Amino acid sequence: MIQSPPDILSEAVRARWSLVQSSIWRPDPVLAPDEISVEIARGLFDQPRRLDARFLYDERGSRLFEGICALPEYYLTRTEEEILSIAAQQIVETTGVEHVVELGSGFSRKTLHLLEEQVQQRGGGTYAPVDVSLTALLGSKHSVTGKFPEIEFTGLCASYEEAIASIDARLPTLFVFLGSSVGNFDHVAFSRFFKLLERCMGPRDFLLLGVDRIKPREILEKAYDDSRGLTAEFILNGFNNVNDLLESNFDPRKIRYSSRYEPVWQRVEMFGVSMCDQEIALPALGETFLWREEERILVEISRKFDPHRLSRELRFFGLESLAHFTDPKEWFSLLLFKKGAESP
């Protein structure tokens, strides 16, 4: 299995990327295993305690999330796909690029609407899904290459930051960020993400951003606490993944899931809550801490947005609003931006 580094990566960084599966590449690790342990520990010892949501997406977590996306309570996926199925033609016509980079692609099911238009309007192109989960990228590859052999598939098994900083800015590119994944960023991470995009996007680049909108509490809370318990299983699986990484002793049988909508911050917050006092050991770091009964660890947030206010805010990150697509209920929005000449 010999393949040259893909052209969508800038020449300066190609040597850092290695082939892990046919058509799927991974960068040299930015953090060594002991540094990852320290990063996790920083969150667990913070006040209040927290766990980075990226640790939710091991193989089991990726498959659990795919199941969540199909739940009747989880309106986000089907609503966004309905919008995309109608808007894809206009998006591809407006952007006119051959290269599509999708951040947090998962299994790429919704993106097939865009790729179908790419084939119909351009005869092909390059699709580079970005995901930390190799399982998701393998599923994406199966879907895309089976349906669209005209599309050159280049999977990037990496974080958003690693991928964005590696894309060749000379190639006109449509960056796609769906699923309201941008809502998983707190305000600091949000600003850091868009500053990176502003710095790395080329002058002929575009961004397609999917965002969930503010709506009544009961609708939001039901979406993140489903009747089948898949969301709870997904969140608690993050503790299993941390056990694998740190050789720690989180016991999911002693952790319950809790979620709530926080109206001041306009976000859903998802926690693991200790059901009793537990001594949590982190052998790799020689540390322990007492996780007290009813104490919460914040695992994930999902912010909700006013799309018009968000579009105005992103002007200050060098993004010019081109189009806004929504559904009849105005529950979800797809926002299309072009890289501006400079921030105002």
C-alpha angles and dihedrals in degrees: 000000000000120000131159118237109275120264092233088074117080115253092241093065105030093099089061093061123082131193112249099169131001106295093359121105135189129195124233107274114272091199125043116226092260090052090052088053091052091048091053091046092053089060095044091052093044122107106271099021118245141178122211109249092225088077089068092074108078116129094281093043092052091053092046090053091052087055091050091054090061096051118114091230093053099077096167100085100044093041093051091046091052090053092046093050089059099036100042095090093053093043093054092044092050098046098040093190130140097210124073121185115187119198115213091003099173107184092337095234097142093042091064087083090061093044091050089056090046089057094044096046102031104019092239141330142177125299119192113182115194121207138144088222116083088193090060093047092051089052090048092050092051092051098044103040092043093052102031114031087168090068118086105226119211114172117200113201096200147099121280090254095051092049098043092051091050102050115106104251091204091070115083102241140181110217110205122199110174139166094054086275086151084072089069089071120091116218094273094048090044092057092044091051096051093043087056091049091049091052097044106036116099124234092259096046130117136200126214108195126188115204134179114228133228111268140153116315094238092059093048097045092048090053091058099040104048125189093242093055094234093133090052090049090049094051094044091048086067088070090053089053091051089051089055092048099042103023085238125155108236106155112208089200087068096045127079128196122242131176136175141170112247106204097192092058092031093228143114111239122205122199144180108222123200112236092202141003107293132185104220115201125204100191095177089063100032091240138125134183136190112244102199126216112276092009111137133221112203108227105169142000130200114199121204122216146209096225095208093052090045092053090053091048093052090058085076089060093055098263121134116206114236106166144359122207124185143163128257092263091046090230097134137024137207111204123195119203137178124212106258125220090253140333114281 
